Amino acid sequence: MIKTGKFLILSLLGLFTVLSLPLDLLAQDFTLEATVSENTIFVGEQFNLNIEVSGSSMRDVSLPTLPQLSGVRVLSSTPSRSTSISIINGRTTTSTTYSFSLIARDTGVHTIPPVSIQIDGETRTTNPIQIEIIEKGNLSTDGSQQLPEIFLEIELDDENPVTGQQIVASVVLYFKQGIEITSFQPTAGWRTDGFWKEELENIRQPEPESVILNGVRYRTATLLRYALFPSRSGNLTLAEYPMSVGVRTRPARNDPFGSFFGGGVNQRRVSLESEPIEMDVKPLPEADEGAVTINAVGDLDIERSLNQNSVVTGETVELTTTIRGTGNVPLVRRPVYDLPDGLDLYTPEESSNVERRGLSIRGDKNFTELLVPRAPGRYSIPEQQIAVFDAPNNRYKYITLPAVSFTASPSSRSSLAAASGANQDMPGPITGLAVWNSQESTPLYQTSLFWILMGVPILALVAGYLKKNQLNRLKFDRNYSRNYKAFDKAQARLEQAKQAHESQKSKELYNQLHKALTGFISDKTGLPEAGISDSELIEKVNEENAASETVRLLKQLLDKCATISYAPAGSMADQKADIEKTERLIKELKKLF
Amino acid sequence: MKTFSTAFLLFAITLFAPSLMFAQQSNFEQATEQLEEQNFREAISQYHQIADEGHHSGALWFNLGIAYTQLDSLGLAKYYYLKSSDYPETKADAQSAVEYVNERFNRRSATLPPLPWERFSNYLNNQVGISSLYLMALIFLYLGIAGILIFWFYGKFRTYSYYSGISALVMSLLLFVTAFYIQYFDNRYGTGVVTERQSIVYQSPNTTSGEVSTAYEGYTVRVDYQESEKHQNWIYIRLENGMNGWIENQAVKTL
């Protein structure tokens, strides 16, 4: 009795709660959906029309009523019914599916009109569904186009992306009816040169769908998805995707041994490869002048901040830039700011966090730059525009980072070394007495002394060469030797004449004077030393255009020398005068030759 | 009266001459104090004033380099350190400072190793010096000519003097050729440092011509003075990676 009473109280309480809820809310707490098992059907092929009603508070649901259908025949007007109940977070949802079996009859495109159903006394209708009925085998006109029983394809959501844009590559398996996939395992070695690749985390199990390819019905399932980011522009190739697939096939119906051997199924592993795909990756367009490009593509937000606004000279300030959102987060480059002078920069730190759920990559990336002010003052990093490419709209979005600044106060240590902080390798300033140079020293080769020193040996060499030549000529050229020595020889004879004069040997005196004159003229003119008459000598002198006075004096002296043997010698004064005349005459003759 | 005036003048010269001579030293010390107090711009201004008055020293250029290093003008800092390295008293410190500054440049040029002959001529220029080469060449010239003269006029040592004279003359000729070549190289080419953050190197001396490369702050370049004279506001340079081109002259400071 106690138990029954408790149940009754709870039931009444529940009923009161349900009735007290607003009617609109109750009315909308369900979903109604009509689907077909295939959208493209061959003539004569059977397919299902499913009406699914699901909700948490339905009390009375009637059987759906099929309208008049064109192009198809209804196998049974009473649908099969299946019900499922799920409880999520304490909420119970009931789902009822009514399934009608239909057979395609007429080719063409047909519409299944809305199906009516009574839910809690109200009539609801489904959406109309369009189906296409085709002749079997119409599309497989070309034998070469026939597809294998099972094959793999990579399907891209965009085949002409820009650099850095995310594209989703889906690994899709196609297999014919009668083939069951028991397992699949990607094989290592998918080359994606020019792309940064991330496997997306697929939460749902692959659900096969039905498609018709070249007039043949295939079942298809997306097994894996990858996010690809082209890292360069141009023609890029996605290599063949390798996969090992476990398949189970039923033997053909006309195989007489099929039912005896193998238990009616054939299980094996096959290795599949997709076709390579060529892509034309466009480069990112030019961003506005003044905006910093960081190779960011996607829906990204960027922030910038300093960890402190006031430091002591030599201490570190952290400038952090955070890039967050959906897009090529891991490929984003560090933005380069126009930093003020007087800051030491150290290798920036970089960290990123990437989520791979769903169909896109999202996450955040942080760049932390370490700035060390070397001198006191206010350091301001100006406002900066960052360009982020919005691929769907094919344009840049510009994010403006506001200016940030901080103040560096003087260090307590006044020395420069203290300000240098980590710059221990750098020598300090030079103090004390410096070595001063007030004018540039002239190079040696630009001084006159250098050129004098250069000239002296060259002159010495030239002089030596000339002297050597002269000596050689004196040695081997008799005429030159006589000519060269003529004057000295004449002078020597004049000396002997003077000695004869002092010894009062007048004949010897005139003999020496004669020899001096004739010897000088013959030496100078290259005439033989002996056998030449005085007149011939006078004639030779005449030929040299000598002055008449000179010729006359020469003739007079030669005559006197010739006749002195037969005539008395003159006085001592006359003899001395003749010596002097001869001396003058030789000097005159020297000028001639 | 005249004697008194002369004595007064001599006294005045004796009193003020040292202070006039060492005015730059006093200014240098004041500038260095500013540098130590981290008043870098004031220090730079005072150092430049000393240099403008015609005084220069390794210490002056070195401290200028430090001041520019602190102001993050690393191109200028390198330039002054390189100037300082030409002075024996600051050479070692300046060279280590250049290494330190080079480490801090964000971009460094690829460096083409110099050819053996270039290395040899650099060695001769920096370690031996052009004047020393000329002096050695003169000595060998004198020895050679003495040998030849002995060969001509003194029969006693003919063979010995002939060969030693010719050898000395050949040596002298080699030294002269080397000295002339290095002098020509030294006069035609100079070293420059890029002081702007970055500057484009063009194929021709105009901004519409093709770009050869980009020179970044701190790049050491070889300046061809002879070519550069042909075009105002442009300098013909050779980058360390071996590429040649024209750069606007305000981007480079030549030593």
Interface residues (C-beta under 8 A of the other chain):
Chain A: T313 D341 G342 L343 D344 R374 A375 P376 P410 S414 S415 L416 A419 S420 N423 D425 M426 P427 G428 P429 I430 T431 L433 A434 V435 W436 N437 S438 Q439 P443 L444 Y445 F450 L453 M454 P457 I458 A460 L461 G464 Y465 K467 K468
Chain B: Q24 Q25 F28 E29 T32 L35 E36 E37 Q38 F40 G54 H55 H56 S57 G58 A59 L60 F62 N63 I66 T69 Q70 L71 D72 S73 Y87 E89 T90 D93 S96 A97 Y100 R104 I130 S131 Y134 L135 L138 L141 Y142 I145 I148 L149 W152 F153 A179 Q183
